[in-house]
Amino acid sequence: METKVTIVNPKGQKVVANLITIFRLEENNQDYAVYTFNQKDQDNNIKDYVSRVRVDNGEYYFDTITDDAEWQKVKDAIADLSKGEV
C-alpha cells in the first residue's frame, strides 16, 4: 500500500508524493524522508527525492539538505538501506 504525503513546494503549491521510506541518522538524530512523484528521468528511471523531516507544533515539514557532509551521510545511509544493511 502506498503512503501519500502532501508537500508544499517552493512555489507554495501543495503536491502529493508517494512516501518510500523514513529513516533516522543516529549520528545527528535527524529523520529523513525518501519520496517520489513518479516522474521519470531521461533514462526512464523514476526520480526519488530526499528531505530532512522537521516537526514543528505537531506539523511535519520537509527541509532541503544543504550541507555537503550531511548529504554524503544520507546517501551512504540510502545505499545501506538498498543493500538491506540498516
ChimeraX attribute file (.defattr): number of C-alpha atoms within 10 A of each C-alpha:
attribute: neighborCount
match mode: 1-to-1
recipient: residues
	/A:1	3
	/A:2	8
	/A:3	10
	/A:4	14
	/A:5	14
	/A:6	14
	/A:7	15
	/A:8	13
	/A:9	10
	/A:10	7
	/A:11	6
	/A:12	8
	/A:13	10
	/A:14	12
	/A:15	11
	/A:16	13
	/A:17	18
	/A:18	16
	/A:19	18
	/A:20	15
	/A:21	13
	/A:22	14
	/A:23	17
	/A:24	15
	/A:25	13
	/A:26	8
	/A:27	7
	/A:28	9
	/A:29	7
	/A:30	12
	/A:31	17
	/A:32	20
	/A:33	17
	/A:34	18
	/A:35	20
	/A:36	18
	/A:37	15
	/A:38	12
	/A:39	10
	/A:40	12
	/A:41	9
	/A:42	6
	/A:43	6
	/A:44	8
	/A:45	10
	/A:46	12
	/A:47	12
	/A:48	15
	/A:49	12
	/A:50	21
	/A:51	19
	/A:52	20
	/A:53	19
	/A:54	14
	/A:55	10
	/A:56	8
	/A:57	5
	/A:58	7
	/A:59	7
	/A:60	12
	/A:61	15
	/A:62	17
	/A:63	13
	/A:64	11
	/A:65	14
	/A:66	10
	/A:67	8
	/A:68	9
	/A:69	10
	/A:70	13
	/A:71	16
	/A:72	11
	/A:73	14
	/A:74	21
	/A:75	13
	/A:76	12
	/A:77	17
	/A:78	19
	/A:79	13
	/A:80	12
	/A:81	13
	/A:82	10
	/A:83	9
	/A:84	8
	/A:85	9
	/A:86	10
